[in-house]
Amino acid sequence: MAAFRRFRPLFDRILVERFVPETRTKGGVLIPEKSQQKVNQAMVVAVGAGARDSAGVVHKVAVEVGDKVLLPEFGGTKVSFEEKDYFIFREGDILGVLQEEK
């Protein structure tokens, strides 16, 4: 957990940790690796300060550390810290923030 705390994304980049795909059905049946769907949800673990516009004004990133976000099916840059995989996305690539039901 401490490895990504030493990494701070630049500009409007966001470091996320994808959720692990389900390996069993609700009934307890194992799902083969080839049949597991790619999970497009992730937890934000670090964010950059924001992007600068042509006037030099920094626009803050819309997500915060701890937000659950929806990712595109493809994209992102894979990075590994202490044998754990994370992905870096630009703010514009994030599809949305998942809200908790109230």
N, CA, C and O atoms as a DFTB+ gen file, in Angstrom:
408 C
 N C O
     1  1       0.814      -1.195       0.000
     2  2       0.000       0.000       0.000
     3  2       0.860       1.263       0.000
     4  3       0.462       2.268      -0.588
     5  1       2.007       1.238       0.632
     6  2       2.828       2.435       0.761
     7  2       3.516       2.820      -0.542
     8  3       3.904       3.977      -0.707
     9  1       3.677       1.884      -1.469
    10  2       4.396       2.168      -2.709
    11  2       3.717       3.257      -3.528
    12  3       4.394       4.154      -4.031
    13  1       2.402       3.201      -3.673
    14  2       1.748       4.208      -4.495
    15  2       1.690       5.559      -3.787
    16  3       1.434       6.573      -4.437
    17  1       1.915       5.604      -2.496
    18  2       1.962       6.877      -1.776
    19  2       3.224       7.662      -2.144
    20  3       3.271       8.882      -1.993
    21  1       4.233       6.957      -2.622
    22  2       5.463       7.621      -3.051
    23  2       5.351       8.096      -4.497
    24  3       6.245       8.784      -4.989
    25  1       4.286       7.745      -5.169
    26  2       4.087       8.121      -6.571
    27  2       2.965       9.143      -6.647
    28  3       1.870       8.903      -6.140
    29  1       3.228      10.274      -7.272
    30  2       2.214      11.301      -7.465
    31  2       2.080      11.555      -8.960
    32  3       3.034      12.005      -9.595
    33  1       0.907      11.273      -9.538
    34  2       0.719      11.530     -10.964
    35  2       0.838      13.028     -11.273
    36  3       0.543      13.871     -10.426
    37  1       1.263      13.336     -12.469
    38  2       1.389      14.727     -12.883
    39  2       0.169      15.178     -13.665
    40  3      -0.529      14.370     -14.278
    41  1      -0.073      16.466     -13.634
    42  2      -1.125      17.124     -14.399
    43  2      -2.490      16.495     -14.128
    44  3      -2.905      16.412     -12.971
    45  1      -3.194      16.053     -15.163
    46  2      -4.557      15.527     -14.980
    47  2      -4.582      13.998     -15.000
    48  3      -5.590      13.393     -15.365
    49  1      -3.486      13.390     -14.612
    50  2      -3.428      11.923     -14.608
    51  2      -3.920      11.381     -13.272
    52  3      -3.786      12.017     -12.226
    53  1      -4.501      10.167     -13.346
    54  2      -5.111       9.528     -12.181
    55  2      -4.593       8.102     -12.084
    56  3      -4.619       7.365     -13.069
    57  1      -4.125       7.710     -10.911
    58  2      -3.653       6.346     -10.659
    59  2      -4.795       5.570     -10.018
    60  3      -5.335       5.981      -8.990
    61  1      -5.164       4.435     -10.635
    62  2      -6.275       3.629     -10.118
    63  2      -5.842       2.185      -9.920
    64  3      -4.894       1.704     -10.541
    65  1      -6.558       1.519      -9.049
    66  2      -6.378       0.083      -8.839
    67  2      -7.683      -0.585      -9.256
    68  3      -8.732      -0.356      -8.654
    69  1      -7.601      -1.416     -10.298
    70  2      -8.809      -2.103     -10.789
    71  2      -9.308      -3.100      -9.753
    72  3      -8.521      -3.710      -9.029
    73  1     -10.634      -3.259      -9.694
    74  2     -11.212      -4.280      -8.828
    75  2     -10.923      -5.648      -9.414
    76  3     -10.809      -5.789     -10.632
    77  1     -10.805      -6.635      -8.582
    78  2     -10.503      -8.008      -8.999
    79  2     -11.770      -8.636      -9.572
    80  3     -12.838      -8.502      -8.977
    81  1     -11.675      -9.326     -10.732
    82  2     -12.868      -9.961     -11.303
    83  2     -13.359     -11.110     -10.422
    84  3     -12.584     -11.751      -9.712
    85  1     -14.647     -11.346     -10.490
    86  2     -15.247     -12.449      -9.731
    87  2     -14.718     -13.775     -10.271
    88  3     -14.681     -13.986     -11.484
    89  1     -14.306     -14.671      -9.367
    90  2     -13.794     -15.979      -9.776
    91  2     -14.794     -17.085      -9.496
    92  3     -14.602     -18.224      -9.921
    93  1     -15.854     -16.757      -8.787
    94  2     -16.917     -17.720      -8.483
    95  2     -18.272     -17.072      -8.706
    96  3     -18.429     -15.862      -8.540
    97  1     -19.240     -17.877      -9.079
    98  2     -20.603     -17.381      -9.192
    99  2     -21.205     -17.309      -7.796
   100  3     -20.587     -17.769      -6.836
   101  1     -22.394     -16.742      -7.667
   102  2     -23.056     -16.671      -6.369
   103  2     -23.352     -18.053      -5.820
   104  3     -23.455     -18.238      -4.607
   105  1     -23.490     -19.025      -6.714
   106  2     -23.749     -20.401      -6.303
   107  2     -22.488     -21.166      -5.935
   108  3     -22.573     -22.312      -5.493
   109  1     -21.302     -20.548      -6.109
   110  2     -20.052     -21.170      -5.719
   111  2     -19.303     -21.863      -6.837
   112  3     -18.262     -22.471      -6.588
   113  1     -19.802     -21.791      -8.067
   114  2     -19.142     -22.439      -9.205
   115  2     -17.954     -21.591      -9.641
   116  3     -18.080     -20.375      -9.783
   117  1     -16.799     -22.225      -9.855
   118  2     -15.606     -21.518     -10.320
   119  2     -15.782     -21.067     -11.765
   120  3     -16.276     -21.822     -12.603
   121  1     -15.378     -19.842     -12.049
   122  2     -15.447     -19.308     -13.408
   123  2     -14.059     -19.447     -14.027
   124  3     -13.085     -18.948     -13.464
   125  1     -13.950     -20.125     -15.192
   126  2     -12.637     -20.247     -15.838
   127  2     -12.069     -18.875     -16.188
   128  3     -12.819     -17.937     -16.462
   129  1     -10.740     -18.761     -16.178
   130  2     -10.083     -17.481     -16.424
   131  2     -10.472     -16.870     -17.767
   132  3     -10.633     -15.655     -17.875
   133  1     -10.621     -17.709     -18.789
   134  2     -10.993     -17.203     -20.120
   135  2     -12.396     -16.621     -20.139
   136  3     -12.692     -15.756     -20.963
   137  1     -13.260     -17.077     -19.251
   138  2     -14.650     -16.623     -19.227
   139  2     -14.863     -15.434     -18.301
   140  3     -15.940     -14.838     -18.303
   141  1     -13.862     -15.082     -17.514
   142  2     -14.008     -13.954     -16.595
   143  2     -14.042     -12.658     -17.391
   144  3     -13.243     -12.448     -18.304
   145  1     -14.969     -11.808     -17.032
   146  2     -15.086     -10.528     -17.713
   147  2     -14.059      -9.554     -17.164
   148  3     -13.704      -9.605     -15.986
   149  1     -13.586      -8.664     -18.029
   150  2     -12.653      -7.635     -17.603
   151  2     -13.436      -6.618     -16.768
   152  3     -14.473      -6.115     -17.201
   153  1     -12.939      -6.328     -15.593
   154  2     -13.618      -5.404     -14.689
   155  2     -13.294      -3.975     -15.109
   156  3     -12.126      -3.617     -15.261
   157  1     -14.329      -3.162     -15.296
   158  2     -14.102      -1.782     -15.724
   159  2     -14.376      -0.790     -14.588
   160  3     -14.669       0.381     -14.830
   161  1     -14.277      -1.275     -13.349
   162  2     -14.414      -0.404     -12.186
   163  2     -13.105      -0.407     -11.418
   164  3     -12.395      -1.411     -11.377
   165  1     -12.794       0.738     -10.808
   166  2     -11.519       0.853     -10.090
   167  2     -11.651       1.843      -8.947
   168  3     -12.605       2.617      -8.869
   169  1     -10.663       1.794      -8.063
   170  2     -10.565       2.724      -6.944
   171  2      -9.428       3.699      -7.236
   172  3      -8.333       3.285      -7.616
   173  1      -9.686       4.984      -7.061
   174  2      -8.662       6.008      -7.265
   175  2      -7.714       5.984      -6.073
   176  3      -8.152       6.095      -4.928
   177  1      -6.408       5.836      -6.337
   178  2      -5.426       5.794      -5.259
   179  2      -4.515       7.019      -5.238
   180  3      -3.873       7.283      -4.221
   181  1      -4.442       7.777      -6.342
   182  2      -3.657       9.013      -6.373
   183  2      -4.109       9.860      -7.552
   184  3      -4.497       9.326      -8.591
   185  1      -4.062      11.171      -7.396
   186  2      -4.441      12.087      -8.479
   187  2      -3.394      13.183      -8.624
   188  3      -2.716      13.555      -7.665
   189  1      -3.281      13.687      -9.841
   190  2      -2.391      14.813     -10.096
   191  2      -3.052      16.115      -9.680
   192  3      -4.215      16.130      -9.277
   193  1      -2.314      17.198      -9.779
   194  2      -2.814      18.512      -9.356
   195  2      -3.860      19.072     -10.311
   196  3      -4.710      19.862      -9.900
   197  1      -3.811      18.676     -11.570
   198  2      -4.752      19.179     -12.558
   199  2      -4.030      19.661     -13.804
   200  3      -2.805      19.779     -13.828
   201  1      -4.808      19.934     -14.829
   202  2      -4.251      20.378     -16.112
   203  2      -4.224      21.903     -16.179
   204  3      -5.073      22.582     -15.603
   205  1      -3.242      22.418     -16.886
   206  2      -3.148      23.869     -17.100
   207  2      -3.779      24.219     -18.445
   208  3      -3.611      23.503     -19.433
   209  1      -4.499      25.322     -18.460
   210  2      -5.036      25.792     -19.732
   211  2      -4.021      26.735     -20.383
   212  3      -2.921      26.917     -19.862
   213  1      -4.386      27.330     -21.512
   214  2      -3.446      28.181     -22.253
   215  2      -3.044      29.435     -21.474
   216  3      -2.000      30.027     -21.753
   217  1      -3.859      29.844     -20.505
   218  2      -3.537      31.012     -19.687
   219  2      -2.681      30.644     -18.476
   220  3      -2.253      31.523     -17.728
   221  1      -2.429      29.340     -18.278
   222  2      -1.616      28.897     -17.161
   223  2      -2.392      28.587     -15.897
   224  3      -1.800      28.273     -14.864
   225  1      -3.720      28.670     -15.969
   226  2      -4.560      28.391     -14.807
   227  2      -4.706      26.878     -14.650
   228  3      -5.009      26.173     -15.612
   229  1      -4.491      26.393     -13.443
   230  2      -4.621      24.956     -13.158
   231  2      -6.078      24.636     -12.843
   232  3      -6.689      25.257     -11.973
   233  1      -6.630      23.650     -13.569
   234  2      -7.994      23.190     -13.323
   235  2      -7.919      21.880     -12.556
   236  3      -7.398      20.884     -13.059
   237  1      -8.439      21.886     -11.346
   238  2      -8.362      20.739     -10.442
   239  2      -9.048      19.513     -11.045
   240  3     -10.033      19.642     -11.772
   241  1      -8.523      18.328     -10.741
   242  2      -9.087      17.065     -11.205
   243  2     -10.422      16.827     -10.497
   244  3     -10.563      17.143      -9.315
   245  1     -11.396      16.273     -11.213
   246  2     -12.754      16.110     -10.687
   247  2     -12.915      14.933      -9.732
   248  3     -13.916      14.862      -9.020
   249  1     -11.966      14.015      -9.697
   250  2     -12.078      12.864      -8.796
   251  2     -11.111      13.025      -7.634
   252  3     -10.145      13.785      -7.705
   253  1     -11.394      12.290      -6.560
   254  2     -10.557      12.345      -5.368
   255  2     -10.092      10.941      -5.016
   256  3     -10.673       9.955      -5.469
   257  1      -9.050      10.854      -4.213
   258  2      -8.566       9.562      -3.726
   259  2      -9.702       8.884      -2.964
   260  3     -10.352       9.499      -2.118
   261  1      -9.929       7.618      -3.274
   262  2     -11.000       6.853      -2.627
   263  2     -12.265       6.743      -3.464
   264  3     -13.132       5.928      -3.148
   265  1     -12.398       7.541      -4.528
   266  2     -13.579       7.455      -5.402
   267  2     -13.559       6.150      -6.183
   268  3     -12.498       5.669      -6.581
   269  1     -14.746       5.578      -6.398
   270  2     -14.889       4.431      -7.290
   271  2     -15.278       4.984      -8.649
   272  3     -16.241       5.740      -8.770
   273  1     -14.513       4.596      -9.682
   274  2     -14.732       5.158     -11.011
   275  2     -14.994       4.057     -12.035
   276  3     -14.639       2.894     -11.836
   277  1     -15.622       4.459     -13.128
   278  2     -15.896       3.574     -14.256
   279  2     -14.876       3.880     -15.337
   280  3     -14.706       5.034     -15.731
   281  1     -14.191       2.834     -15.819
   282  2     -13.116       2.989     -16.791
   283  2     -13.557       2.532     -18.175
   284  3     -14.492       1.740     -18.297
   285  1     -12.893       3.025     -19.222
   286  2     -13.159       2.505     -20.562
   287  2     -12.638       1.071     -20.661
   288  3     -11.797       0.650     -19.867
   289  1     -13.148       0.329     -21.643
   290  2     -12.749      -1.075     -21.802
   291  2     -11.259      -1.203     -22.094
   292  3     -10.605      -2.125     -21.607
   293  1     -10.728      -0.287     -22.884
   294  2      -9.312      -0.325     -23.238
   295  2      -8.659       0.994     -22.850
   296  3      -9.336       2.012     -22.709
   297  1      -7.349       0.972     -22.679
   298  2      -6.625       2.205     -22.394
   299  2      -5.938       2.152     -21.052
   300  3      -5.995       1.150     -20.339
   301  1      -5.300       3.232     -20.730
   302  2      -4.562       3.321     -19.484
   303  2      -3.163       2.757     -19.640
   304  3      -2.895       1.956     -20.535
   305  1      -2.292       3.180     -18.770
   306  2      -0.919       2.698     -18.752
   307  2      -0.723       1.863     -17.504
   308  3      -0.943       2.335     -16.389
   309  1      -0.306       0.615     -17.696
   310  2      -0.125      -0.298     -16.572
   311  2       1.221      -0.025     -15.908
   312  3       2.251       0.062     -16.576
   313  1       1.196       0.109     -14.584
   314  2       2.419       0.254     -13.801
   315  2       2.339      -0.712     -12.625
   316  3       1.248      -1.026     -12.149
   317  1       3.492      -1.183     -12.155
   318  2       3.519      -2.119     -11.036
   319  2       4.355      -1.549      -9.900
   320  3       5.463      -1.054     -10.106
   321  1       3.804      -1.629      -8.706
   322  2       4.499      -1.244      -7.490
   323  2       4.402      -2.415      -6.528
   324  3       3.304      -2.867      -6.203
   325  1       5.546      -2.908      -6.072
   326  2       5.598      -3.999      -5.100
   327  2       4.683      -5.162      -5.500
   328  3       3.873      -5.636      -4.703
   329  1       4.832      -5.609      -6.752
   330  2       4.122      -6.754      -7.309
   331  2       2.611      -6.561      -7.395
   332  3       1.874      -7.543      -7.481
   333  1       2.138      -5.325      -7.374
   334  2       0.717      -5.041      -7.517
   335  2       0.539      -4.140      -8.733
   336  3       1.320      -3.212      -8.941
   337  1      -0.489      -4.414      -9.539
   338  2      -0.706      -3.658     -10.776
   339  2      -1.660      -2.486     -10.555
   340  3      -2.697      -2.618      -9.905
   341  1      -1.284      -1.346     -11.108
   342  2      -2.101      -0.142     -11.095
   343  2      -2.168       0.365     -12.532
   344  3      -1.398      -0.072     -13.387
   345  1      -3.089       1.286     -12.792
   346  2      -3.228       1.870     -14.124
   347  2      -3.302       3.383     -14.003
   348  3      -3.886       3.921     -13.062
   349  1      -2.694       4.062     -14.981
   350  2      -2.744       5.520     -15.036
   351  2      -3.638       5.914     -16.199
   352  3      -3.446       5.457     -17.325
   353  1      -4.619       6.768     -15.918
   354  2      -5.531       7.296     -16.924
   355  2      -5.499       8.814     -16.855
   356  3      -5.205       9.390     -15.808
   357  1      -5.800       9.452     -17.965
   358  2      -6.020      10.897     -17.956
   359  2      -7.443      11.129     -17.458
   360  3      -8.306      10.263     -17.598
   361  1      -7.678      12.289     -16.883
   362  2      -8.999      12.600     -16.341
   363  2     -10.087      12.457     -17.403
   364  3     -11.179      11.972     -17.108
   365  1      -9.802      12.872     -18.626
   366  2     -10.783      12.796     -19.703
   367  2     -11.141      11.381     -20.119
   368  3     -12.167      11.166     -20.764
   369  1     -10.298      10.403     -19.754
   370  2     -10.571       9.007     -20.086
   371  2     -11.512       8.336     -19.092
   372  3     -12.149       7.335     -19.421
   373  1     -11.605       8.879     -17.880
   374  2     -12.485       8.309     -16.857
   375  2     -13.924       8.568     -17.280
   376  3     -14.286       9.702     -17.596
   377  1     -14.756       7.511     -17.287
   378  2     -16.126       7.641     -17.760
   379  2     -17.058       8.252     -16.724
   380  3     -18.018       8.932     -17.087
   381  1     -16.796       8.023     -15.447
   382  2     -17.660       8.587     -14.412
   383  2     -17.292       8.073     -13.039
   384  3     -16.474       7.165     -12.889
   385  1     -17.913       8.674     -12.042
   386  2     -17.729       8.290     -10.649
   387  2     -18.953       7.509     -10.211
   388  3     -20.084       7.932     -10.449
   389  1     -18.730       6.359      -9.566
   390  2     -19.832       5.531      -9.086
   391  2     -20.239       6.019      -7.698
   392  3     -19.407       6.077      -6.792
   393  1     -21.493       6.364      -7.532
   394  2     -22.018       6.862      -6.266
   395  2     -22.555       5.706      -5.426
   396  3     -23.112       4.748      -5.963
   397  1     -22.388       5.800      -4.121
   398  2     -22.973       4.823      -3.213
   399  2     -24.465       5.078      -3.111
   400  3     -24.906       6.227      -3.096
   401  1     -25.249       3.994      -3.039
   402  2     -26.695       4.156      -2.875
   403  2     -26.999       4.625      -1.467
   404  3     -26.369       4.186      -0.505
   405  1     -27.963       5.515      -1.352
   406  2     -28.326       6.054      -0.023
   407  2     -29.572       5.409       0.506
   408  3     -30.019       5.739       1.605
